[in-house]
Amino acid sequence: MLYSGEVMTDPFDQPGGAGPPALRRRLAANVPLRAVELRPPRRDLAGARAMDAWIDVYHAVRGFARVDTIVFLTDNAIGTGEEENLGHLVKNLGPDAPRGRIVPFLTLKHSLEYCIRFAARVQAERFPALVVLGGDGHDGIPRCLPRAHMLRDRLRRDHPGLLLGGWANPYRDAREQVGFLVDQAGSLDFVLTQIVSHHDPRPVERFLNEIDRQGFDAPVLFGVFFYRSARAATLDRLARFIPVPHEGLERDFGERGLSAVDVAARTIGWLASLGVGRVYISNLETGRAPRRLASIARRVAQERPDDSTR
């Protein structure tokens, strides 16, 4: 079930607001799940531009949070100076906003004191979960700890009721990546993956086979990037941060005349054919994100109705 512009009752929410148990049930449910990854406004915006950016995030987050869509908020994605996601949420959502499906990111590119305090604030503000990542190294900011699981281990002790998410990269050695997840299972309630694409299927297939072989059973959400074009300069810049299938995208947008919605829908449909029903979609234009997601959902349904979840 995806956002269609209509506020819907979430069957997984609890009276009085959803908490970690409700989100845990939704993540584990054998029902396809679409999530979105949004970015808070940049810190350097001012005046009318800043106000427009705040309004876009406000409407998108509140809209998605009222329906069956999890919203992840990034933490200085790809080295861009963003407003603190938690501060932005608390300041602009209001105390009555549904928070049971809103999950901030936290990278290790802060002091350890800040990270520990941030997790305490997440729980105090009634957000049910936190994704803890190492963070990309392109901006040269050092991490406060060598590995993200070290912080998750501490947060599990300090905040046992807070759901914790981690990270995996199917384009690295599958046995090693899944082995890390199995070893860290005590501090993992769910996992997000690096961006994947139907243009490069083999690594994902190996990753899924390894999940089965090693018996890792926490929910895994696969990343799908919303490519808006196949402009060479844009793809080259993105390739610094994510694996980009240049040739496949050039064929899709050029020779085949596909739209951005078509390309994203093809990746989601391909994942569904592998039994994967949990995905998160990145790079949606914030102000148009609910409408974009609805369009992608309709295209997926036209190409391949999917009712399976891995």
C-alpha positions in Angstrom: 0.0 0.0 0.0 1.5 3.3 -1.1 0.7 6.9 -0.6 -2.0 8.0 -3.1 -2.7 11.5 -1.8 -5.4 10.3 0.6 -4.9 10.0 4.4 -5.5 6.4 5.3 -5.8 4.6 8.6 -2.6 2.7 9.4 -3.6 -0.8 10.7 -0.3 -1.1 12.5 -0.6 2.0 14.6 -1.7 1.8 18.2 -4.3 4.0 19.8 -2.6 7.2 21.1 0.3 7.0 18.7 2.6 4.3 17.3 5.7 3.2 19.2 8.5 0.8 18.6 6.3 -2.3 18.9 4.0 -1.1 16.1 6.9 -0.2 13.8 8.6 -3.6 14.6 5.4 -5.4 13.6 5.1 -3.4 10.3 8.7 -4.1 9.4 8.2 -7.8 10.0 4.8 -8.1 8.3 4.5 -10.1 5.1 3.2 -7.1 3.2 5.1 -5.1 0.7 6.6 -2.0 2.2 7.8 1.2 0.5 9.8 3.7 2.5 11.4 7.0 1.4 14.7 8.7 2.3 14.3 12.4 2.5 16.9 15.1 3.2 16.4 18.0 5.6 16.9 21.5 4.2 20.4 22.7 3.7 21.9 24.8 6.5 23.0 27.6 4.1 19.5 28.4 2.8 18.0 31.7 3.9 14.9 33.8 3.5 12.1 32.5 1.1 14.2 29.6 -0.1 14.6 28.3 3.4 10.9 28.7 4.2 10.0 26.9 1.0 12.3 24.0 1.9 10.9 23.8 5.4 7.4 23.7 4.1 8.2 21.0 1.6 9.7 18.7 4.3 6.9 19.5 6.7 4.2 18.5 4.2 6.0 15.4 2.9 6.9 14.0 6.3 3.4 14.6 7.8 1.8 13.1 4.7 3.9 10.0 4.6 3.7 9.5 8.3 -0.1 9.3 8.2 -0.1 6.4 5.8 1.8 3.2 5.3 5.1 4.7 4.4 8.3 4.9 6.6 10.2 8.2 6.3 13.9 8.2 6.9 15.7 11.6 7.3 19.4 11.7 6.3 22.3 13.1 8.3 24.4 15.3 6.1 24.0 13.1 3.1 26.8 12.9 0.6 28.8 15.5 2.5 26.1 18.2 2.2 25.6 20.5 5.2 22.0 19.8 6.3 20.0 21.0 9.2 20.0 18.5 12.0 17.3 16.1 11.1 16.0 15.6 14.7 16.0 19.3 15.4 14.2 20.0 12.2 11.6 17.4 12.9 10.9 18.6 16.5 10.8 22.2 15.5 8.6 21.9 12.4 6.3 18.9 12.9 4.6 19.9 16.0 3.8 17.7 19.1 0.6 16.2 17.6 2.3 14.9 14.4 2.3 11.1 14.0 5.8 9.9 14.7 5.6 6.2 14.6 7.0 5.9 11.0 9.6 8.7 11.1 13.2 7.5 11.5 16.2 9.8 11.6 19.7 8.7 10.5 22.8 9.3 12.7 26.3 8.9 11.3 29.5 8.6 13.3 30.7 11.9 11.9 30.0 13.6 15.2 31.5 13.5 18.7 30.6 10.4 20.7 29.0 12.7 23.3 26.7 14.1 20.6 25.8 10.7 19.3 24.8 9.4 22.7 22.8 12.6 23.5 21.1 12.4 20.0 19.8 8.9 20.7 18.4 10.0 24.1 16.6 12.9 22.3 15.2 10.5 19.7 13.6 8.4 22.4 12.5 11.4 24.5 10.8 12.9 21.5 8.9 9.6 20.9 10.4 8.6 17.6 10.5 4.8 17.5 13.8 4.1 15.8 17.2 5.3 14.7 19.4 4.2 11.8 23.1 4.3 12.8 25.6 4.5 10.0 29.3 5.0 9.7 28.8 7.8 7.1 30.7 8.3 3.8 34.2 9.5 4.0 34.3 11.9 1.1 34.2 15.0 3.2 37.2 13.9 5.4 35.3 14.2 8.7 36.6 11.5 11.1 34.3 9.1 12.8 34.0 9.0 16.5 34.2 5.2 16.6 35.7 2.8 14.0 32.4 1.0 13.3 28.7 1.8 13.6 27.9 -1.4 15.5 30.0 -0.2 18.4 27.7 2.7 18.9 24.6 0.5 18.4 25.9 -1.9 21.0 26.1 1.0 23.5 22.7 2.4 22.5 21.1 -1.1 22.9 22.2 -1.1 26.5 21.2 2.5 27.2 17.9 2.5 25.2 16.6 -1.1 24.9 13.2 0.1 23.7 14.6 2.0 20.7 14.7 0.1 17.4 18.1 0.3 15.7 18.8 0.0 12.0 22.1 -0.7 10.3 23.6 -0.9 6.9 24.9 -3.4 4.3 26.4 -3.2 0.8 25.4 -6.0 -1.6 28.1 -4.9 -4.0 30.8 -6.0 -1.6 31.6 -9.6 -0.7 28.3 -11.1 0.1 29.6 -13.7 2.6 31.5 -11.0 4.5 28.6 -8.5 4.5 26.0 -10.9 5.7 28.5 -12.3 8.2 28.8 -8.8 9.7 25.0 -8.6 10.0 24.8 -12.0 11.7 27.6 -11.1 14.2 25.8 -7.8 14.9 22.3 -9.2 15.1 22.0 -8.3 18.8 22.0 -4.6 18.0 20.1 -4.8 14.7 16.3 -4.6 14.3 16.4 -3.9 10.6 18.9 -3.1 7.8 19.1 -0.7 4.9 21.2 -1.6 1.9 23.3 0.4 -0.5 21.4 1.6 -3.6 20.8 -1.4 -6.0 19.6 -1.6 -9.6 18.1 -4.1 -12.0 20.9 -3.3 -14.4 23.4 -5.1 -12.1 21.5 -8.0 -10.6 24.1 -10.6 -9.8 25.5 -9.0 -6.6 22.0 -8.7 -5.2 21.2 -12.3 -6.0 24.4 -13.4 -4.2 23.5 -11.3 -1.2 20.0 -12.8 -0.9 21.4 -16.3 -1.3 23.9 -15.5 1.5 21.1 -14.2 3.7 19.3 -17.5 3.4 22.5 -19.6 3.8 23.6 -17.8 7.0 20.0 -17.5 8.4 19.9 -13.7 8.9 16.3 -12.9 9.6 16.0 -9.2 10.4 14.0 -7.2 7.9 16.1 -5.8 5.1 15.1 -2.7 3.0 16.8 -2.4 -0.4 17.7 1.0 -1.7 16.2 2.3 -4.9 17.5 5.6 -6.4 15.2 7.9 -8.2 17.3 8.8 -11.2 15.8 11.9 -12.7 17.9 11.8 -15.9 21.0 10.2 -17.5 23.0 13.4 -17.7 26.7 12.3 -17.7 27.8 15.0 -15.3 25.1 14.1 -12.8 25.8 10.4 -13.0 29.6 10.9 -12.6 29.0 13.0 -9.5 26.6 10.4 -8.0 29.1 7.6 -8.8 31.4 9.1 -6.1 28.8 7.9 -3.5 26.7 5.1 -5.0 27.1 2.4 -7.7 25.7 4.0 -10.9 24.8 1.8 -13.9 25.8 4.4 -16.5 25.2 2.4 -19.7 21.9 0.9 -18.5 20.5 4.3 -17.5 21.6 5.9 -20.8 19.7 3.1 -22.7 16.7 3.5 -20.5 16.4 7.3 -20.8 17.8 7.5 -24.3 17.1 4.5 -26.6 14.1 3.3 -24.7 12.6 6.7 -23.9 11.7 5.7 -20.3 10.8 8.2 -17.6 12.3 8.5 -14.2 9.2 6.8 -12.8 9.5 4.0 -15.2 13.1 3.3 -14.3 12.5 3.3 -10.6 9.4 1.0 -11.1 11.5 -1.4 -13.1 14.0 -1.8 -10.2 11.2 -2.3 -7.7 9.5 -4.9 -10.0 12.8 -6.7 -10.4 13.3 -6.8 -6.7 9.8 -8.2 -6.3 10.6 -10.9 -8.8 13.4 -12.0 -6.3 10.9 -12.0 -3.5 12.0 -8.6 -2.1 9.0 -6.5 -1.0 10.8 -4.0 1.3 12.4 -1.0 -0.4 13.3 2.6 0.4 13.4 5.1 -2.4 16.0 7.9 -2.3 16.3 11.2 -4.2 12.6 12.0 -4.6 12.1 15.8 -4.9 10.9 16.6 -1.4 8.0 18.8 -2.4 6.7 16.3 -4.9 7.7 13.1 -3.0 4.2 11.8 -2.2 3.0 12.3 -5.7 6.1 10.7 -7.1 5.8 7.7 -4.9 2.1 7.3 -5.9 3.2 7.4 -9.6 5.9 4.8 -9.0 3.4 2.6 -7.2 0.9 2.8 -10.1 3.6 1.9 -12.6 4.8 -1.0 -10.5 1.2 -2.3 -10.3 0.8 -2.0 -14.1 4.0 -3.9 -14.8 3.9 -6.6 -12.1 1.4 -6.8 -9.2 3.5 -8.0 -6.2 2.2 -9.3 -2.9 5.3 -11.1 -1.6 7.7 -9.7 1.0 11.2 -11.0 1.8 
